[in-house]
Amino acid sequence: MGSRTAQELASVKVIVTDPYFLGAIFFYGLSFIVYYLSLAHIDLSKAYPLFSTTVIVALFLISTAFLGETISVAKIIGALLCVAGIVLIFTKG
């Protein structure tokens, strides 16, 4: 039983020291700070959709560029509709 605990701790150490994990934690923290600071300048009704859409489109682009996910017409149309929605939200009218 003692060796299993040591093995589990070794697994946790591998995960916690992984550069991708550390990068994810860094960017998650950075996004929280940017979102928090942006609320001083943008209404919540605009800030939340803006950041949500930014994450969706960024993940689409990153997963295609770095993870080799396939690009489909539906994904492109979906990303464009997300961006169009943000444009409509920020348009005065």
Order of alpha helices (4+ residues) and beta strands (2+ residues): alpha-alpha-alpha-alpha
